[in-house]
Every structure is written in C-alpha cells, then in structure tokens.
Amino acid sequence: MEHIYLLALVGGGLIGLSATLLLYTLGRIAGICGITFSLFMPQITDKKWRITFILGLVSGAFLIHLLTPIAIPAAPTDNIYLLIIAGLLVGFGTQLGNGCTSGHGICGIARKSPRSIIATITFMAIGFITVYVLRHIWGVI
C-alpha cells in the first residue's frame, strides 16, 4: 500500500516537470482542456505537440494501470444521464472560467496569477458544495 503514495509523489512530480517543460520549450501553459478543445478548432495549426501531449497523458496513465495492481476506480454512479450532465457542466465551467484545474490550479497558481488563484478557489469550493449536496442531501452518489 505504501507504493501508492510513492506513485502519487512521482506522478505529481511528472505533472510539474511536463508543465515546466511545455512552458520553457514552447511557451505554452499545460491546460488540458485548452489543449484538447483546440484540437477541434480548424484555425489552430500547431496540433502536433497538442496531440503528443494528450497521447502522453493517456498512455502514461494506461501504462501505470498495466504495471501496477491499482484498479481503475469505478464511476461514482451508474446513472448515465447524471454523468453526461456532469461532463457538460464541467465543459461549460471550463469555458466560463477560461481554463481548468491544470491550467489554473497547477500552472496558474505556480505563476502566482491572481485570476488563477481565484478561479481555483472558486471551482474547488463549488466542487465541495456539489459533492456535499449530491451525496448528503439528495443521496444521489
């Protein structure tokens, strides 16, 4: 069980390293939603690094799954409609907040961006409130 903490520590370090390398080599922020959304915009011409970044993100997680006994966690609910609504709300919030947890929470806070600090506090607080309401008041998850 102790190796799970080591994996989390190494994973966090790799996230920080990849965000730093992306910033220093390409001058880009490692905001996963922005990188992903831009792949669907025809006017974006520099898609190679974006695709490579996303493939590395997914394949790294898949590789850890293959090499360790850690199971992929089950979805918090089997209610497909709730999962779709949640996904759409996350996408809407990402667009509204002009970034996501990786862009604001990791890169923005590291750059001491006031906008990112406020955004991160806001979406974390809303996330806590949402889980509390859904789990303890409505009993959905």
TAMOMO-V659859 format. One record per residue. N is the residue number from 1. RES is the residue in one small letter. PHI is phi in whole degrees, -180 to 180 (* if undefined). Layout:
# TAMOMO-V659859
n=(N	N)
res=(RES	RES)
phi=(PHI	PHI)
This chain:
# TAMOMO-V659859
n=(1	2	3	4	5	6	7	8	9	10	11	12	13	14	15	16	17	18	19	20	21	22	23	24	25	26	27	28	29	30	31	32	33	34	35	36	37	38	39	40	41	42	43	44	45	46	47	48	49	50	51	52	53	54	55	56	57	58	59	60	61	62	63	64	65	66	67	68	69	70	71	72	73	74	75	76	77	78	79	80	81	82	83	84	85	86	87	88	89	90	91	92	93	94	95	96	97	98	99	100	101	102	103	104	105	106	107	108	109	110	111	112	113	114	115	116	117	118	119	120	121	122	123	124	125	126	127	128	129	130	131	132	133	134	135	136	137	138	139	140	141)
res=(m	e	h	i	y	l	l	a	l	v	g	g	g	l	i	g	l	s	a	t	l	l	l	y	t	l	g	r	i	a	g	i	c	g	i	t	f	s	l	f	m	p	q	i	t	d	k	k	w	r	i	t	f	i	l	g	l	v	s	g	a	f	l	i	h	l	l	t	p	i	a	i	p	a	a	p	t	d	n	i	y	l	l	i	i	a	g	l	l	v	g	f	g	t	q	l	g	n	g	c	t	s	g	h	g	i	c	g	i	a	r	k	s	p	r	s	i	i	a	t	i	t	f	m	a	i	g	f	i	t	v	y	v	l	r	h	i	w	g	v	i)
phi=(*	-65	-68	-64	-67	-65	-62	-65	-65	-65	-61	-62	-63	-68	-63	-62	-65	-66	-65	-68	-63	-64	-67	-79	-89	-115	70	-113	-88	-83	-92	-60	-65	-64	-63	-69	-59	-67	-64	-98	-101	-64	-77	-79	-103	-96	-87	-61	-67	-66	-64	-61	-62	-64	-62	-64	-62	-72	-69	-64	-65	-65	-63	-61	-61	-71	-91	-127	-83	-74	-80	-72	-65	-73	-61	-67	-154	-100	-79	-61	-66	-65	-66	-65	-61	-62	-62	-65	-65	-64	-61	-63	-64	-63	-68	-63	-85	55	154	-127	-61	-73	-67	-84	-71	-98	-75	-66	-67	-63	-88	60	-79	-58	-61	-70	-63	-64	-61	-65	-60	-65	-72	-69	-63	-63	-62	-61	-64	-62	-63	-61	-64	-65	-83	-97	-103	-90	67	-81	-117)
